[in-house]
């Protein structure tokens, strides 16, 4: 972590119903706060004002910058959030301009999957790895690509959207996220995990099938960007004990077997990684 003295950053993870924010210094996360947001309000400034409130609680003269991870499309250069999931009023919010005018420090935005990858690069299993993909598996499937230690630059903040690649009768996201269990077994992931823990055969088979689909997605990622490592996080990743074996069995028939010699898939266990990653946007954009 390349901060010195008492220098700090603020990281913000914007969810569909709440916002998590924290102060990050050279040792990691110092303080974290959670606050509900008026996500269904018709006025976009209501949610923006909630973000301002949480920043005000944390802000002092040691803060160098603010990073924000959002679940949707972002214009990185202008700091504009578009069509944010679960916040209907957020069609086009110029969050960078609003917060920079208020707090007089640089503000950076990116999507939440990219923030996850950055968090792993600075604080997790990616600290010693220059080229990897951070893959989030929860209600959806997202990814951030780290190349030479920084987020891979792109035109529209769309690289890493592997979940939207066509697969079978739909897209990868429908088979490699919590949607798979809901759509194919009529249960959410949490219920399926509990059933698997009890040895339920249907649940065990469901996770084995999930692992095969995920293995195929991973091979697609390997062919696209050739990472040395994939770091998996998100709620579904917590049930890895039930799908990791079939995932690896599927990966093993990769068409270029030599690439598997120095390739690995690991699962994140860093707490508050989204907040840490959002704060790390400052470091990434300034090449620190």
N, C-alpha and C positions, 0 to 999 in steps of 0.2 A: 504494500500500500504506500504510494508515493505522496504522502502528506507529511508536513513537518510541524514541530512545535504543537501549538494548540489549534492548528488549522482544521476545519471541519467541513463536511458537506451534508446536505439534506437530501434524503431519498424518499420518494413517494410512490407507493403502489396503489393505483386507482382500480378498485374492483367495481362490480355491478351494484353493490349495496353499501360498501364502506370503503374508506381510504385508510391505508396504513402508512405512517410516516416515521422517519427516524433520523437521528444524528449519527453520522459516521465520522470517525477520526482514524488515525494511522493504525490503531489497534483493532478497529472493527466497529460494530454497532454499539453506541453508548446508551441510546435511549430510543424507545419506540412507543408510538401512540396509535390507537385505533379509534376511528370515528365513523358513525353512520352518515350517509349522504342522502340528500333528497333526490334519489335517482329518477323518480317518476315525475318530478316537477316539470312543468312546461317551459319554465324560464331557465335557460342554460346557465345564467349567472348564479342560480341557487347552488348548484354543485360547485361552480368555480369559487364562490364565497366560502364554501365548506373547506376547500383546499387552502384558501388563504388563511382561514382560521387555524388549521393545523400547522401551517408554516409559521404563523405568528407565535405559536406556543414554543417552537423550537429555535427560532431565529435569534442570533446575536451577532456581534461583530467578528466572530471567528469563522463565520460561514463564507466559503469561497464561491459556492454555486449550489444550484438545485437541479436534481434530476427527477423526471417523472416517467413512470411506465404506465401505459394505457392499453386496454384491451381492444385495439382497433388500428385503423390506418392513421399514419402520422406523416406530415411533411416535416422532415428533420430540420431542414434549413430554416424554414419560417417558424417552426414550433407550433404547427397547427394540428389539432386533433379532429379527425373526421369520423362520423358515423360510429360512435363508440357503443359497443355492445351493452345492452341493459340500461343505457342512459339515452332515451329517445330524443331528448332535446339537444343533444350534442351532435349536431350535423356538421358544424364548422366552428371550432372554438380556437381563437388565437391565444392560447394559454401562455406561450412564451412572452408575448408582448405585455399581457396583463400582469404577469408575475414580475417581470423585469422592471416594469414601471413602478410596481409596489415596493419591491425589495432591493432594487439597484444592484443585483448580482446576476451573473449569467444563468440562464435556465435552459435545460435541454430536455427534449421529449423523444421517446421511442416506444415501440410496442413492447408488451410485457414479456414476450418470448425472448426478444433481444436482451432485455434487462436480465432475465434469468441467466442467459449465456454469459453476460458481462459479470454478473455476480459470481459465477463459477470461475471465471478467468481471474478475478481479483481475490476471491476469498475461499474458493472451493477446490474441487478436483482438477480444475483447469489452470491452477496457478503455475504449474511447471510444464504446461503444454501450450504451444503456440498455435496449433491448428486443431480445432475440435468443433463439434456441434452440440449445442445445448438444446435438448428436446423435452418439451413439456407435454405431459399426458394428463389431462383432467377432463373437464366437460368438453374440451376440444383438443386439438393437436397443433402445437406451434413449435417453432425452432428459431434459434439464433446461430449464426455462423461466425466463428472466430477465426481469422486468418492473420498470421504474423502477430498474434497477441491482441488484435483489435477487431471490432465488428467489421465484417466485410462490407465495403461501400456498395451501394446500389442506387437505382434511379428512383424507385417509388416506395422504399421501405418494405418491399415485398419478397426479398430473398428469404429463403427458409420456410416458405409457406408450402411445405411438403404435404401437409394434410389435405390440400386442395388438388393434389395430383389425382387424375382418374385412376380408379382401382376397382376391379370386378364390376359390379353394377352401379357403383357410386364413386366415392373418393376415399382416400386413405383415412381421413379423419373419422369416417363412419365405422371403420373397423379397428382403429388404433387409439381409441379414446373411450371415455365412459359411455359414449353413444352406442358403442357395440353391444354392451350388456342390455341397455334399455331397448334397443331396436330389435335385437335378435333373441333375447331371453326374457324381456318384459320386466327386468329388475334393474335398479341402479347399482353402481359398482360396489357401494358399501354393503348392500344386502348380499351380493354375490360373494364378497370377501368373507362375511360371517358364515355363509353356507359352506364355503370352501374350508374354513377352519374346522367345521364340524364334520368334514369328510364327505359332504354331499357330492355324489358322482356327477350330476349335471353341472354343478358349479365348477368342479375340478376340470371337466371337459371343456367348459366355456373358457376358462383361463388358458388352457392348453391351446385352444383354437385362437384365442387372442394373441398369444405369443407367436404363433405362426404368421399371423397377419403383420404383427409388429416386426418380425424378422425380415419379411419382404420389404416393408417400408425402410428399414435400416439399410438393406442392400441397395435400394434406390438412392438413398442419401449418399452411400459410399460411392456409387457410380457418378453422382452429380458433383460432389465436392471433395471426395477422397480425404476425409478427416482421419487423424490418427486415433481419435477417441470420440465417442458419443456419451454425453452425460445426460441422464434422464431424470427429470423431476416431475412434480405434479402429483395430484392425489392418487391417480391410478398406479403410479410408480411405487407407492407404498405396499402394493400387493405383489411385488416382484417374485416372491417365493413361489407363487403359483403359476407364473408364466415364463420365468427366466430360462428354464430348461428348453422348452419348445422354441423359444426365441433363438437361442444359440444353435439348436439343431437346424433351424431354417437358414441361419446366416452361414453355416459351414459349407453350403454348396455355392458360395459366391463364385462368379465366373473367373475371377483372378485370385486364386487361393493364396498366392504369395503375399497379397495385401493384408491377409489376416495375421501374418506373423507379428506385426507390431501395431495391431489394432485392438481396441478394447471398448467395451460398453460398461459403464459404471452408473450407479444410482446415487443421486444427491442426498445428503443428509444435513445440509447447512440450514439452520433456522433463519427465517426472515430473509431468504436469499433474494426475493423480489425487491425489497427495500435496499439491500446492499447493492444490488445490480443497478437500480435506478440512480443511486448516488454515484456509481461508477461511470455514468454517462459523462460526467464532467471530466474524468480522467481519460476516457476514450476519445472524446472530441478534442481534447488538448494534447493528446498523444503523450500523456504522463505515464 
